[in-house]
């Protein structure tokens, strides 16, 4: 394969993996901590995208300063609301959370369709993000890296780093890890698990909202965008190992690169299919994912 | 409800269904036939999810395999000898692909309607349950597989007709599907009765199966798989068998549905469709055969009526239904009617993750 084409594919794969990672982080948190399968999580991404569109309408070309807080706070509030009204009643019934949140995702999608229409709404990236770095000379001559994609990659690296710091260095993170390992014990030691559940769920939703900003910069936002991401995001969680932030990061890269490479070799639809089959094969080898959570329990989902 | 009332009610419903062609209009009868065909897939979900506790979100895969197996035969039957199906010609395919060739034979295609989905489901189940992949992982993997299948179908324009799906059928086992007038009515009625008969046979067969020792073990696996293992059984083998059986029923359902609708396409069998199947079964009552079938029939009929009356509101209504059923009726309508079972299950289902003393009986749902 042509090295320029190959590198270009890998670069695109990396930027797609970045968005996938941001979507999967929230899932990994709520799944790992609360065993909640949130099928409406893709819609948080979608809402983040629409909030970016609104920010661009309101604030003009330099809208990013508004888009990030708006998308984060908006989706986080919605996540908290969802947790308080529906998810809270379903703890301990993961399969039921899956069905209920799928219902919520249908409502959100239809809502978006009626407000914004079923065709995508475009967001024009600010001027300083237009353009690209081009390689001159050498084996990768004329390979281009668009600024927008670079921006998305840096964004997700920052969020991933921030999450890791938050989880491994802060008191909040310590509580999250404690509840993840043994909810009863953590509660007995004074962690307010109810409050923590809501905070974590809202945080995960907020990160999906941030991913929505990146998404809006790359392509038009439409009501179906959430369902396009959700299955892959769940695969990232499963492949990475439930509840592991670093595992999710590694898995997102793995899936993104595999898809990008397969796309270079075959067609994009076949690449998707190949990637999904590879995931199933991978789970044969490592059923608990790349970075499994160790536990002595007989039943540890 | 006591046993006698139940039997009487069932007989009345059965009689009403058998007589349906005499009092229903053409549109309603076709709709009912389609819905009854879908109910066969609901039976499979009842066995796999309701009894064994495995939530598959990929039943559309097996449904599609059965549907496509038959559609390929119908397409070849509608194509003149020595020629290629029209969509292959448009896509520049010059020779009939190898996997199409045997489907020219009707007995082979009919056998494949059952064998292909059962084999595929058995293989998927073997891959998962051998490595003790359980619970939500199974749901996510099956969903990924159905997505992979649909994506491949969409992308393989020349081999599967892609997004358009396979359509324009003419004859089935020598019967002209396109005849009109009295002959057309005979075909519609015949197809309806055949569907009803197959559904009846499948319901009786499933009912029998669930009453055997095998059926008890499936229920036991849902309750506590480890205890079943400690008793010396291999739960994986039973789960694989149950999953394959569910796949077979889905495939059969898909094939019948394809004949009723006269077409099959990737959009009909995708992720949304697969989840919808599950939800109607949940609405009716996933542990009960009558509940699963009733839920599917009622749900699909409601979908047809409401989505044609208020197209925009349909997704809101369906979404709200999902949430309500899960919150208010975890065992569906059938669970509500059967008080004794509802009481037993309520104890299991209120198990919350953060209660200080987990009762051992809740592990089935949590795993």
Interface residues (C-beta under 8 A of the other chain):
Chain A: X31 X34 X35 X37 X86 X89 X90 X91 X92 X93 X94 X95 X96 X98 X99 X100 X102 X103 X104 X105 X106 X107 X109 X110 X111 X114 X183 X184 X187 X188 X193 X194 X227 X231 X234 X235 X238 X267 X268 X269 X270 X272 X273 X276 X277 X279 X280 X283 X284 X287 X298 X299 X301
Chain B: X55 X57 X127 X128 X131 X132 X133 X134 X135 X136 X137 X139 X140 X141 X143 X144 X145 X147 X148 X149 X151 X152 X154 X155 X156 X226 X271 X272 X275 X278 X279 X282 X312 X315 X316 X318 X319 X320 X321 X322 X323 X325 X326 X327 X330 X349 X351 X352 X353 X354 X355 X356 X358 X362 X363 X365 X366 X367
